[in-house]
Amino acid sequence: MNETIRTLFVTSNPNLAEEVISSIRTRGNAIRPEQVATTDALSEALENRRFDVIVLIEPGLGLTREHLDEALHASGRRTPVVILTERPEAERLADYEAGAYALVDHELHELAGIFTVRAAEQFQLRQRLGRMDASLQESERRCQLLLDNSRDAIAYVHEGMHIYANASWRERFGIADPEDVEGLPLMDLVAPESRDKLKGLLRRFQNGEEGDHTHQAFQLQSFDGTPFEANLRLSTASVEGEACTQVLLDSAEEDPELAEKIDYLSQRDLVTGLYNRQHFTGMIETAQSQAAQSEKPFALITLAVDRFAEIRANVGMSASDLLLADIGKLIEDQFPEPAITARLEAEHFGIVVPDTRRNEVETRIHGLMEAVTGRVFELGNASTNCTLSAGIVIADETAVGTEELLSQADRAVKEAVEAGGGTHRFFRPAEGEMTQAQADQQWKTRIQDALEHDRLELRYQPIVNLHGADRPRYSVFVRLRDAEGHVHEPDVFMASAERTGMATPIDRWVLKTALGVLAEQLKKTPGTQFFLKLTNGSLGDPSVVTWLHDDLHALRIPADNVVVELKEPTVVTHLKPAIHVARGLQEMHGHLCIDDFGNGLNPFQLLQHLEADHIKLDPSYVKNLAESEENQQMIREHTDAAHAKGKQVIVPFVEDASVLAVLYSLNVNLVQGYFLQAPMPAPTFDFSST
């Protein structure tokens, strides 16, 4: 790591501390150590200074890990702790359970140094992530404010449905109530004679045939049917991580040539004429989407002009810009459309090559490097030659995010530069590192194996009524037991399952298996109700309601005994299929619960589009509930609003009695959590005891 490691050594043996310090420094890390040996000195250090890591050296010291924990708590610090000890392994478990980062034998100075560096690195990364998260949230708030107050009429649509429209858009279409916009089909605002034209444009745009932006004139109509003509500008966007389309309304009288020129300039680097970084990152996302449809990988290439600083010093700034322009032209010649070429920054270029293979990319890179190496570039009064280094990532739709892909390509090009330049390197994960695609494929194999060998398991956690027992309720969870016997929670594998298309077979197995258990349970307790979760994968399958109906009918289970759970983010991003499921449940007299409820800008607006009998609040509301007046107020507001609409409120993750007491005072209906009962292998909870 590059940052100086601020380290507090808690020890009475400075020689041992020096051994660890020496180990850290010999590995090229800068360290700023400080030493204390008493409780007073420890408290004073923690109160007045921040450290990246604390190294507790036990031999000869009167302080223990408990003393250190107490001092950390009193100072409000959450600094990682590495302990050097003489105690045997069997006596170290309590320290790990208390949160120690690592325990090392006091004689293993090298190992202690490694753990100290890693603990500090994780701590600094965690802090950086926190700052980035805060910055992102602030940026999102500013963006939302800009959108809300923009004079441009802007809307965001997903699968043809509005998910947001600003005041200018609503005013232009004569929509007085903001709640009338969400879920409104875009086609309702288009005159009948233009609807087929817009459908065709949307289809081509979503297939990537129009690039990441396009515009066209249409006959539109306001909410009351008044017609008018305007341009609709479409561009790719995302809301809460889900891909959608931004629609900008322009006056039809706008000069189309000027608009096209503005669009062109906004995407281009002025020195080379290639795309700029902002546009390029959007095209990486497009390439990932296309890879999902074509089932072929794409290549991301980062190029660097070797010794560019030296060349610029020799030929001057203007001539070096000419060199970059010439190299940009050679790159375009070697990688014509459908490849996308861009200047990322300074002497760095980027290329995205869709639907390609490793050997094809390697051949074209060799051709480009030979073209550059074999040319003398005439730059006005100067001339020069140069070479290129290249870093290449081969990826598909399961790849990590855009910035991480660029980071991987940059790591590969750095290896090429360090090898002397004029060559290329493919990105390879570091030892122990696994790409998202590799991890997903590993989980896909495990899931398929678990389905084939009956190693999926169900757990049942009771949902208890705070105001008197009315009927037994259970939230049903799935677990995966791998071939080695390890049991995995769904938050470990379900994201990979969704990315690899395995979520739907898991959902199908859960429904079928859980309903079989419910059928037996109803023979003993007729009122039992199971809450069954459905994922994004199942919402994409129109037959999901048929699955449920057929299984209920075959097992003679009344639909009233089943509640389907959908997460709020899933409903927001898949509103149309969610409405289809909700209507199907309503027709069967089944029930719907919206899980992770309360994180949207206006979560109750969802209930205008689909009927839900229960809302299950997001677990974040329960965090520090006894002390957090803000969380208490939010739960009170959501509960009152839900009750006014005839909905029942469920609060999960109830972990202690203090939380339960607060929820009772807030008039919450139902609760679940480990304080009441951990998920059980069978639905055998005694509701009468509550």
SULRATA-V414541 format. One record per pair of residues at least 24 apart in sequence whose C-alpha atoms are under 10 Angstrom apart, sorted by the first residue. I is the first residue (numbers start at 1). GAP is how many residues later the second one is. D is the distance in whole Angstrom. If there is no record, write none. Layout:
I;GAP;D  I;GAP;D
This chain:
1;26;10  1;27;8  1;28;7  1;29;9  1;116;8  1;117;9  1;119;9  1;120;7  1;123;10  2;26;9  2;27;7  2;28;8  2;119;9  3;26;8  3;27;7  3;28;9  3;117;10  3;118;9  3;121;9  4;25;7  4;26;5  4;27;5  4;28;7  4;29;10  4;48;9  4;116;9  5;24;8  5;25;6  5;26;5  5;27;6  5;28;8  5;46;8  5;47;6  5;48;8  5;111;9  5;112;7  5;114;10  5;115;7  5;116;8  5;119;9  6;24;9  6;25;6  6;26;5  6;27;6  6;28;8  6;43;10  6;44;8  6;45;5  6;46;5  6;47;7  6;48;9  6;114;8  7;24;7  7;25;6  7;26;5  7;27;6  7;28;9  7;43;9  7;44;6  7;45;6  7;46;5  7;47;6  7;48;7  7;109;9  7;110;10  7;113;8  8;24;9  8;25;6  8;26;5  8;27;6  8;28;7  8;34;9  8;37;8  8;38;9  8;41;10  8;42;9  8;43;7  8;44;8  8;45;7  8;46;5  8;47;6  8;48;8  8;73;10  9;24;7  9;25;6  9;26;5  9;27;6  9;28;8  9;33;10  9;44;9  9;45;6  9;46;5  9;47;6  9;48;7  9;72;10  9;73;10  9;74;10  10;24;9  10;25;6  10;26;5  10;27;6  10;28;8  10;29;10  10;31;10  10;32;8  10;44;7  10;45;6  10;46;5  10;47;6  10;48;8  10;51;8  10;53;8  10;54;10  10;58;9  10;73;9  11;24;7  11;25;6  11;26;5  11;27;9  11;44;8  11;45;6  11;46;5  11;47;7  11;48;8  11;49;8  11;50;6  11;51;9  11;52;8  11;73;10  12;24;8  12;25;5  12;26;9  12;44;10  12;45;8  12;46;9  12;47;8  12;48;6  12;49;6  12;50;8  12;51;10  13;24;9  13;44;8  13;45;9  13;46;8  13;47;7  13;48;8  14;43;10  16;41;8  16;43;9  16;68;9  16;90;8  16;91;8  16;93;8  17;38;8  17;39;9  17;40;8  17;67;10  17;92;9  17;96;10  18;91;9  19;88;9  19;89;9  19;90;6  19;91;8  19;93;9  19;94;9  20;35;9  20;86;10  20;87;10  20;88;9  20;89;5  20;90;7  20;91;9  20;92;6  20;93;5  20;94;9  20;96;9  21;88;9  21;89;10  21;91;9  21;92;7  21;95;10  22;87;9  22;88;9  22;91;8  23;86;7  23;87;5  23;88;9  23;89;8  23;90;5  23;91;8  23;93;10  24;85;9  24;86;8  24;87;10  24;88;9  24;89;5  24;90;7  24;91;10  24;92;8  24;93;7  25;88;9  26;84;10  26;87;10  27;83;10  27;86;9  27;87;9  27;90;10  29;88;8  30;87;10  31;86;9  37;24;7  37;25;8  37;26;8  38;24;8  38;25;7  38;29;10  39;24;7  39;25;10  39;28;7  39;29;8  39;31;10  39;32;8  40;31;9  42;25;9  42;26;8  42;29;7  42;30;9  43;24;10  43;25;9  43;27;9  43;28;6  43;29;8  43;31;8  43;32;7  44;27;9  44;31;9  45;26;10  45;30;9  46;25;8  46;26;7  46;27;10  46;28;9  46;29;6  46;30;9  46;31;7  46;33;10  47;24;9  47;25;9  47;27;8  47;28;5  47;29;8  47;30;9  48;27;9  50;27;8  50;28;10  50;29;8  51;26;9  51;27;10  51;28;7  51;29;9  51;69;9  51;72;10  51;73;10  52;26;10  52;27;6  52;28;7  52;29;9  52;64;9  52;65;9  52;67;8  52;68;5  52;69;8  52;70;9  52;71;6  52;72;7  52;75;10  53;25;10  53;26;6  53;27;5  53;28;6  53;29;7  53;48;10  53;62;10  53;63;7  53;64;8  53;65;9  53;66;6  53;67;5  53;68;9  53;69;10  53;70;8  53;71;10  54;25;7  54;26;6  54;27;5  54;28;6  54;29;8  54;47;10  54;62;8  54;65;9  54;66;9  55;25;9  55;26;6  55;27;5  55;28;6  55;29;7  55;47;10  55;48;10  55;57;9  55;58;10  55;60;10  55;61;7  56;25;7  56;26;6  56;27;5  56;28;6  56;29;8  56;47;9  57;25;9  57;26;6  57;27;5  57;28;6  57;29;9  57;47;10  57;48;10  57;49;7  58;25;7  58;26;6  58;27;5  58;28;7  58;29;9  58;48;8  59;25;8  59;26;7  59;27;7  59;28;9  59;47;8  65;30;7  65;33;9  65;35;9  66;29;9  66;32;9  69;29;9  69;30;9  69;31;10  78;45;9  79;40;9  79;41;9  79;44;7  80;36;9  80;39;6  80;40;7  80;42;9  80;43;7  81;34;10  81;35;8  81;38;8  81;39;9  82;30;8  82;31;10  82;33;7  82;34;6  82;37;8  82;38;10  83;29;8  83;32;10  83;33;9  84;24;8  84;25;9  84;28;7  152;96;7  152;97;7  152;98;8  153;94;8  153;95;6  153;96;5  153;97;8  154;78;10  154;79;9  154;92;7  154;93;6  154;94;5  154;95;6  154;96;10  155;26;10  155;31;10  155;79;10  155;90;8  155;91;6  155;92;5  155;93;7  155;94;9  156;26;10  156;30;10  156;78;10  156;79;10  156;80;10  156;81;8  156;82;9  156;83;8  156;88;7  156;89;6  156;90;5  156;91;6  156;92;9  157;25;9  157;26;9  157;27;9  157;28;8  157;29;7  157;80;10  157;81;10  157;82;10  157;86;10  157;87;6  157;88;5  157;89;7  157;90;7  157;416;10  158;25;9  158;27;9  158;28;10  158;80;10  158;81;10  158;84;9  158;85;8  158;86;5  158;87;6  158;88;9  158;414;10  158;415;7  158;416;8  158;417;9  158;418;10  159;26;9  159;27;9  159;43;9  159;47;10  159;84;10  159;85;8  159;86;9  159;414;9  159;415;8  159;416;9  159;417;8  160;24;9  160;25;6  160;26;6  160;27;7  160;39;9  160;42;9  160;84;9  160;85;9  160;416;9  161;24;4  161;25;6  161;26;9  161;27;10  161;83;10  161;412;10  161;413;10  161;414;8  161;415;8  162;24;6  162;82;10  162;83;10  162;84;10  162;85;10  162;413;10  163;76;9  163;81;9  163;82;10  163;409;8  163;410;8  163;412;9  164;75;9  164;82;9  165;81;10  165;82;9  168;81;9  169;78;10  169;79;9  169;80;8  170;52;9  170;53;9  171;51;9  171;52;10  172;49;10  172;50;7  172;51;9  172;77;9  173;47;9  173;48;7  173;49;4  173;50;6  173;51;8  173;52;9  173;53;9  173;54;10  173;55;10  174;47;10  174;48;6  174;49;6  174;50;7  174;51;10  174;52;9  175;47;8  175;48;6  175;49;9  176;47;9  179;423;9  179;426;7  179;427;10  179;429;9  180;43;10  180;425;10  180;428;9  182;390;10  182;393;10  182;423;8  182;424;8  182;426;9  182;427;9  183;389;9  183;392;7  183;393;8  183;422;10  183;423;9  183;425;9  183;426;7  184;425;10  185;391;10  186;61;10  187;33;9  187;34;10  188;32;9  188;33;8  188;34;9  188;35;8  188;37;9  189;30;9  189;31;6  189;32;5  189;33;6  189;34;7  189;35;9  189;36;8  189;37;10  189;38;9  190;28;8  190;29;6  190;30;4  190;31;5  190;32;8  190;33;10  190;35;9  190;37;9  190;38;9  190;39;10  191;27;8  191;28;5  191;29;5  191;30;6  191;31;9  191;34;8  191;35;9  191;36;7  191;37;9  191;38;9  192;27;8  192;28;9  192;29;9  193;25;9  193;26;7  193;27;9  194;24;6  194;25;6  194;26;8  195;24;9  195;25;9  198;34;9  201;33;9  202;32;9  202;43;9  205;29;8  205;30;9  205;31;9  205;40;9  206;29;10  206;30;9  206;38;9  206;39;9  206;80;9  206;83;9  206;84;10  207;79;9  207;82;9  207;83;8  207;86;9  208;28;10  208;75;10  208;78;7  208;79;9  208;81;9  208;82;7  210;24;10  210;25;10  211;24;9  211;25;9  211;71;10  211;72;8  211;75;8  212;24;5  212;25;9  212;33;10  212;67;9  212;70;7  212;71;7  212;73;10  212;74;7  213;24;10  213;32;9  213;33;9  213;34;10  213;50;9  214;33;10  214;46;10  214;49;9  215;32;9  215;33;9  215;34;10  215;35;9  215;41;9  215;44;10  215;45;9  216;34;10  216;36;9  216;40;9  217;32;10  217;33;9  217;34;9  217;35;7  217;36;10  217;39;10  218;34;8  219;33;10  228;24;9  229;24;9  230;24;9  231;25;10  236;46;8  236;47;10  236;49;9  236;50;9  237;45;9  239;333;10  239;334;9  240;329;8  240;332;10  240;333;9  240;360;10  241;328;10  241;332;10  242;327;9  242;328;10  242;330;10  242;331;7  242;332;10  243;42;10  243;46;10  243;330;9  244;329;9  267;75;10  268;74;8  268;75;9  269;56;10  269;73;8  269;74;7  269;75;9  269;76;9  270;55;9  270;73;10  271;47;10  271;50;6  271;51;8  271;52;10  271;53;8  271;54;6  271;57;9  271;72;9  272;49;8  272;50;8  272;51;9  272;52;6  272;53;4  272;54;8  272;55;8  272;56;6  272;57;8  272;70;9  272;71;7  273;52;8  273;55;8  273;56;9  273;68;10  273;69;9  273;70;9  274;51;9  274;54;7  274;55;9  274;57;10  274;58;8  274;66;9  274;67;6  274;68;5  274;69;6  274;70;9  274;75;9  274;76;10  275;65;8  275;66;6  275;67;4  275;68;6  275;69;8  275;74;10  275;75;9  275;76;10  276;65;9  276;66;6  276;67;6  276;68;6  276;69;8  276;73;9  276;74;9  277;64;10  277;65;7  277;66;7  277;67;5  277;68;8  277;72;9  277;73;8  278;64;10  278;66;9  279;61;10  279;63;8  279;65;10  280;60;8  280;61;8  280;62;6  280;63;9  280;64;8  280;70;8  280;71;8  280;72;8  280;122;10  281;61;10  281;63;10  281;69;10  281;71;10  281;121;7  281;122;8  281;124;10  281;125;9  282;120;8  283;56;10  283;57;8  283;58;10  283;68;10  283;69;8  283;119;10  284;56;9  284;67;9  284;68;7  284;69;9  284;70;9  284;117;9  284;118;7  284;119;10  284;121;9  284;122;9  285;112;9  285;116;8  285;117;7  286;66;10  286;68;10  286;111;10  287;52;10  287;53;10  287;65;8  287;66;8  287;67;6  287;68;9  287;108;10  287;109;8  287;110;8  288;66;9  288;107;8  288;108;6  288;109;5  288;110;8  288;111;8  288;112;10  288;113;10  288;114;9  289;107;9  289;108;6  289;109;10  290;64;8  290;65;8  290;106;9  290;107;8  291;63;7  291;64;7  291;65;10  291;104;9  291;105;6  291;106;5  291;107;9  292;104;7  292;105;5  292;106;8  293;104;9  294;60;10  294;61;7  294;102;10  294;103;10  295;60;8  295;101;8  295;102;8  296;58;8  296;59;5  296;60;7  296;61;8  296;99;9  296;100;7  296;101;9  297;56;9  297;57;7  297;58;6  297;59;6  297;60;7  297;61;9  297;97;7  297;98;5  297;99;4  297;100;8  297;101;10  297;102;10  298;41;10  298;54;7  298;55;6  298;56;4  298;57;5  298;58;5  298;59;7  298;60;9  298;63;10  298;95;8  298;96;6  298;97;6  298;98;6  298;99;9  299;40;9  299;52;8  299;53;6  299;54;5  299;55;6  299;56;8  299;57;7  299;58;8  299;59;8  299;61;10  299;62;7  299;93;7  299;94;6  299;95;5  299;96;6  299;97;9  299;110;10  300;39;10  300;40;10  300;50;7  300;51;6  300;52;5  300;53;7  300;54;9  300;61;10  300;91;8  300;92;6  300;93;5  300;94;7  300;95;8  300;105;8  300;106;8  300;108;9  300;109;7  301;40;9  301;48;8  301;49;6  301;50;5  301;51;6  301;52;8  301;60;9  301;64;9  301;89;7  301;90;6  301;91;5  301;92;6  301;93;9  301;104;10  301;105;9  301;107;10  301;108;6  301;109;9  301;111;9  301;112;9  301;123;10  301;124;10  301;125;9  301;126;10  302;39;10  302;40;10  302;41;10  302;42;9  302;46;7  302;47;6  302;48;5  302;49;7  302;50;9  302;87;8  302;88;6  302;89;5  302;90;7  302;91;9  302;104;8  302;105;10  302;106;9  302;107;6  302;108;6  302;109;9  302;110;8  302;111;7  302;112;10  302;122;10  303;28;10  303;40;9  303;41;9  303;44;8  303;45;5  303;46;5  303;47;6  303;48;8  303;62;10  303;85;7  303;86;6  303;87;5  303;88;7  303;89;9  303;106;9  303;107;9  303;109;10  303;110;7  303;111;10  303;113;10  303;121;9  304;40;10  304;41;10  304;42;9  304;43;6  304;44;5  304;45;6  304;46;9  304;83;9  304;84;6  304;85;5  304;86;6  304;87;9  304;106;9  304;109;7  304;110;9  304;112;9  304;113;8  304;117;9  304;118;9  305;41;9  305;42;6  305;43;7  305;44;9  305;67;10  305;81;7  305;82;6  305;83;5  305;84;7  305;85;9  305;112;9  305;116;9  305;117;9  306;41;9  306;42;10  306;80;7  306;81;6  306;82;6  306;83;7  306;110;10  306;111;7  306;114;9  306;115;6  306;116;7  307;40;10  307;79;8  307;80;8  307;81;9  307;110;9  307;114;9  308;38;9  308;39;7  308;40;10  308;78;8  308;79;9  308;80;10  309;37;10  309;38;9  311;72;10  311;73;8  311;74;9  311;75;8  314;68;9  314;69;10  314;70;9  315;64;8  315;65;10  315;66;9  315;67;6  315;68;8  315;69;8  316;63;10  316;66;9  318;61;9  318;62;9  319;58;10  319;59;9  319;60;5  319;61;7  319;62;8  319;63;7  319;64;9  319;65;10  320;27;9  320;59;8  320;62;10  320;63;10  320;64;10  321;25;9  321;26;9  321;58;9  322;55;9  322;56;9  322;57;6  322;58;9  323;24;10  323;54;7  323;55;8  323;56;7  323;60;9  323;61;9  323;62;9  323;63;9  324;24;9  324;25;9  326;46;9  326;51;8  326;52;9  326;53;9  327;41;9  327;44;9  327;45;7  327;50;9  327;59;10  327;61;9  330;38;7  330;39;10  330;41;7  330;42;7  331;33;10  331;34;9  331;36;10  331;37;7  331;38;9  331;40;9  331;41;9  332;36;10  333;35;9  334;30;7  334;31;8  334;32;10  334;33;7  334;34;6  334;35;10  334;37;9  335;26;10  335;29;8  335;30;9  335;33;9  347;41;10  348;40;10  348;41;10  348;42;10  348;62;10  348;65;10  349;41;9  350;40;9  350;41;10  350;42;10  350;56;9  350;59;9  351;41;9  352;40;10  352;41;10  353;41;10  354;41;10  354;42;9  355;41;9  356;38;9  356;39;10  357;37;8  357;38;10  358;34;9  358;35;9  358;36;7  358;68;9  361;31;9  361;33;9  362;30;9  362;62;9  362;63;10  362;64;9  365;24;10  365;25;8  365;27;10  365;58;9  365;59;8  366;24;10  366;56;10  366;57;8  366;58;9  369;53;7  369;54;8  369;55;9  370;52;9  372;50;10  373;49;8  386;35;10  386;36;9  387;34;7  387;35;5  387;36;9  388;25;10  388;28;9  388;29;9  388;33;7  388;34;5  388;35;7  388;36;8  389;24;6  389;25;8  389;26;9  389;27;6  389;28;6  389;29;10  389;30;9  389;31;9  389;32;5  389;33;5  389;34;5  389;35;6  389;36;8  390;24;8  390;25;9  390;26;6  390;27;8  390;31;9  390;32;8  390;33;6  390;34;4  390;35;6  390;36;8  391;24;8  391;25;7  391;26;9  391;32;9  391;33;6  391;34;5  391;35;6  391;36;7  392;32;7  392;33;6  392;34;5  392;35;6  392;36;10  393;32;9  393;33;6  393;34;5  393;35;8  394;32;8  394;33;8  395;40;10  395;41;10  395;42;8  396;41;8  397;40;8  397;102;9  397;103;10  398;37;9  398;38;7  398;39;5  398;40;9  398;41;10  398;42;8  398;43;9  398;98;9  398;101;7  398;102;8  399;36;7  399;37;6  399;38;5  399;39;9  399;41;9  399;100;10  400;35;7  400;36;6  400;37;8  401;35;9  436;60;9  437;59;9  437;62;9  437;63;9  439;54;10  439;57;8  440;53;8  440;54;10  440;55;8  440;56;5  440;57;7  440;58;9  440;59;7  440;60;7  441;55;8  441;56;9  441;58;10  441;59;7  442;51;10  442;54;9  443;39;10  443;49;9  443;50;6  443;51;9  443;52;10  443;53;6  443;54;7  443;57;9  443;59;9  444;49;9  444;50;10  444;52;7  444;53;6  444;54;10  444;55;9  444;56;7  444;57;8  444;58;7  444;59;10  445;57;10  446;34;9  446;35;9  446;36;7  446;37;8  446;47;9  447;33;8  447;34;9  447;35;8  447;46;8  447;47;10  447;49;10  447;50;8  447;55;7  447;56;9  447;58;9  447;59;8  448;54;8  448;57;9  448;58;9  449;32;10  449;33;8  449;34;8  450;30;7  450;31;7  450;32;7  450;33;8  450;56;10  451;29;9  451;54;8  451;55;8  451;58;8  453;29;10  453;30;9  454;26;10  454;27;9  454;55;10  455;24;8  455;25;6  455;26;5  455;27;7  455;28;8  455;30;9  455;32;9  456;24;5  456;25;6  456;26;9  456;31;9  456;32;10  456;50;9  456;53;9  456;54;9  456;57;10  457;24;7  457;30;9  457;52;10  457;53;9  457;56;9  457;57;10  457;224;8  458;52;8  458;55;8  458;56;8  458;59;10  458;221;9  458;222;8  458;223;6  458;224;8  458;225;10  459;55;10  459;219;9  459;220;5  459;221;5  459;222;5  459;223;7  459;224;8  460;54;10  460;70;9  460;71;9  460;217;9  460;218;8  460;219;5  460;220;5  460;221;6  460;222;6  460;223;6  460;224;9  460;225;9  461;69;10  461;70;10  461;211;7  461;212;8  461;213;9  461;215;9  461;216;7  461;217;6  461;218;4  461;219;6  461;220;9  461;221;9  461;222;8  461;223;10  461;224;8  462;67;10  462;68;9  462;69;10  462;208;10  462;209;9  462;210;6  462;211;8  462;212;10  462;214;8  462;215;7  462;216;8  462;217;8  462;218;9  462;221;8  462;222;9  462;223;7  462;224;9  462;225;8  463;66;10  463;67;10  463;68;9  463;187;8  463;188;9  463;189;9  463;206;10  463;207;6  463;208;6  463;209;5  463;210;8  463;213;9  463;214;9  463;222;10  463;224;9  464;186;9  464;187;10  464;205;8  464;206;5  464;207;5  464;208;6  464;209;9  464;212;8  464;213;10  464;223;7  464;226;8  465;185;9  465;199;10  465;203;9  465;204;6  465;205;5  465;206;7  465;207;9  465;222;9  465;225;9  466;194;9  466;195;10  466;197;9  466;198;7  466;201;8  466;202;7  466;203;6  466;204;6  466;205;7  466;224;9  467;197;8  467;200;9  467;201;9  467;202;7  467;203;8  467;223;10  468;201;10  468;219;10  468;220;9  468;222;8  469;218;7  469;219;7  469;220;9  469;221;8  470;57;9  470;217;9  470;218;10  471;54;9  471;55;9  471;56;6  471;57;6  471;58;8  471;216;8  471;217;10  472;53;8  472;54;9  472;55;7  472;56;5  472;57;6  472;58;9  472;89;10  472;211;9  472;212;10  472;213;9  472;214;9  472;215;7  472;216;9  473;54;9  473;55;6  473;56;5  473;57;6  473;58;7  473;88;9  473;89;10  473;90;10  473;197;10  473;199;10  473;210;9  473;212;10  473;214;9  474;54;8  474;55;6  474;56;5  474;57;6  474;58;9  474;88;10  474;89;10  474;198;9  474;205;9  474;206;10  474;209;7  474;210;10  474;211;9  475;54;9  475;55;6  475;56;5  475;57;7  475;58;9  475;88;9  475;90;9  475;197;9  475;204;8  475;208;10  476;34;9  476;35;10  476;38;8  476;54;7  476;55;6  476;56;6  476;57;7  476;89;10  476;203;8  476;204;10  476;207;9  477;33;8  477;37;10  477;54;9  477;55;8  477;56;8  477;202;8  477;203;10  477;204;10  478;28;9  478;29;9  478;31;10  478;32;7  478;36;10  478;54;10  478;55;9  494;41;9  495;40;10  497;38;10  497;40;9  498;37;8  498;38;7  498;39;6  498;40;10  499;37;10  499;38;9  500;37;10  501;35;10  501;36;7  501;37;10  502;35;8  502;36;10  503;31;9  503;32;7  503;33;8  503;34;5  503;35;7  504;30;8  504;31;7  504;32;8  504;33;5  504;34;5  504;35;9  504;36;9  504;37;8  504;40;9  505;32;9  505;33;9  506;28;9  506;29;9  506;31;10  506;32;9  507;25;9  507;26;8  507;27;6  507;28;7  507;29;10  507;30;8  507;31;7  507;37;10  508;26;9  508;30;8  508;36;9  508;39;8  508;40;9  510;24;9  511;36;8  511;37;7  511;40;8  511;41;10  511;53;10  512;35;9  512;36;8  512;39;7  512;40;9  512;43;10  515;33;9  515;36;7  515;37;7  515;40;8  515;42;8  515;46;10  515;47;9  516;35;9  516;36;9  516;38;10  516;39;7  516;41;9  517;165;9  517;166;9  518;37;9  518;39;8  518;43;9  518;44;9  518;165;9  519;33;9  519;36;6  519;37;8  519;38;6  519;39;10  519;42;10  520;35;9  520;37;10  521;161;10  521;162;8  521;163;9  522;35;8  522;36;10  522;39;9  526;31;10  526;32;10  526;35;9  527;31;10  527;33;9  527;34;7  528;32;10  528;33;6  528;34;9  528;155;9  529;29;10  529;30;9  529;31;8  529;32;4  529;33;6  529;34;7  530;30;10  530;31;6  530;32;5  530;33;6  530;34;8  530;35;10  530;153;10  531;30;9  531;31;6  531;32;5  531;33;6  531;34;6  531;60;9  531;61;9  531;62;8  532;30;7  532;31;6  532;32;5  532;33;6  532;34;9  532;60;10  532;61;9  533;30;9  533;31;6  533;32;5  533;33;6  533;34;8  533;60;9  533;61;10  533;62;9  534;30;7  534;31;6  534;32;6  534;33;8  534;36;10  535;30;9  535;31;7  535;32;8  535;35;8  535;36;10  536;30;9  536;31;9  536;33;10  536;34;6  536;35;9  536;37;9  536;38;8  536;41;10  536;42;10  537;33;10  538;39;9  538;40;10  538;43;10  539;27;9  539;31;9  539;32;9  539;35;7  539;36;9  539;37;9  539;38;6  539;39;7  539;40;10  539;41;9  539;42;8  540;34;8  540;36;10  540;37;7  540;38;9  541;36;8  542;35;7  542;38;8  542;39;9  543;38;10  544;33;10  544;36;10  544;37;8  544;40;10  545;35;8  545;36;6  545;37;9  545;38;9  545;39;6  545;40;7  545;43;10  546;35;10  546;38;9  548;36;10  548;37;9  548;40;10  549;35;9  549;36;9  549;39;8  549;41;10  552;36;10  558;30;9  558;31;8  558;32;8  559;26;8  559;27;9  559;28;10  559;29;6  559;30;6  559;31;4  559;32;8  560;25;9  560;26;10  560;28;8  560;29;6  560;30;5  560;31;7  561;28;9  561;29;7  561;30;8  562;27;9  562;28;6  562;29;6  562;30;9  563;27;6  563;28;5  563;29;5  563;30;6  563;31;10  563;49;10  563;50;9  563;51;9  564;26;8  564;27;6  564;28;5  564;29;6  564;30;8  564;31;10  564;48;10  564;50;10  565;26;9  565;27;6  565;28;5  565;29;6  565;30;6  565;31;10  565;47;10  565;49;9  565;50;9  565;51;9  566;26;8  566;27;6  566;28;5  566;29;6  566;30;9  566;31;10  566;46;10  566;49;10  566;50;10  567;26;8  567;27;6  567;28;4  567;29;6  567;30;7  567;48;10  567;49;9  567;51;9  568;25;9  568;26;6  568;27;6  568;28;6  568;29;6  568;30;8  568;31;8  568;32;8  568;35;8  568;38;9  568;47;9  568;48;9  568;49;10  568;50;9  569;25;9  569;26;9  569;27;8  569;28;8  569;29;10  569;30;9  569;31;8  569;34;10  570;24;9  570;25;9  570;26;10  571;24;10  571;35;8  571;39;9  572;28;9  572;31;9  572;34;8  575;31;9  575;34;8  575;35;9  576;33;9  576;34;10  578;31;9  578;32;8  579;27;10  579;30;7  579;31;5  579;32;8  580;30;9  581;29;9  581;30;10  582;27;9  582;28;6  582;29;6  582;30;7  583;27;7  583;28;8  583;29;10  585;26;9  585;27;10  586;24;10  586;25;8  586;26;9  593;54;9  593;55;9  593;56;9  593;57;9  594;24;10  594;55;10  594;56;10  595;24;10  595;55;9  595;56;10  595;57;10  596;24;9  596;25;10  596;55;10  596;56;9  597;24;10  597;41;9  597;52;10  597;53;10  597;54;10  598;36;9  598;37;9  598;40;8  603;35;9  604;34;9  604;37;8  604;38;8  604;41;10  607;35;10  607;38;9  607;40;10  611;36;10  612;33;10  612;34;10  612;35;7  612;36;9  613;29;9  613;32;9  613;33;8  613;34;5  613;35;6  613;36;9  614;28;8  614;29;10  614;32;9  614;33;5  614;34;5  614;35;6  614;36;7  614;55;10  614;56;10  615;24;9  615;27;8  615;32;7  615;33;6  615;34;5  615;35;6  615;36;9  616;32;9  616;33;6  616;34;4  616;35;6  616;36;7  616;54;9  616;55;9  617;32;7  617;33;6  617;34;5  617;35;7  617;36;10  618;32;10  618;33;8  618;34;8  618;35;9  619;32;8  619;33;6  619;34;6  619;35;9  620;32;10  620;33;9  621;30;9  621;31;9  621;32;10  622;29;8  622;30;8  622;31;7  622;32;7  622;33;9  622;37;7  622;38;10  622;41;9  623;30;9  623;31;9  623;32;10  623;36;9  624;34;10  624;35;8  625;29;10  625;33;8  625;34;6  625;35;10  625;37;8  625;38;9  626;30;10  626;31;10  626;32;6  626;33;6  626;34;9  626;35;9  626;36;7  626;37;9  627;31;10  627;32;10  627;35;10  632;30;8  632;31;8  632;33;10  632;34;8  633;33;9  635;28;8  635;31;7  635;32;9  635;33;8  636;27;9  636;29;9  636;30;6  636;31;8  636;32;8  637;29;9  638;30;10  639;27;8  639;28;7  639;29;6  639;30;9  640;26;9  640;27;8  640;28;9  642;26;10  643;24;10  643;25;9  643;26;9
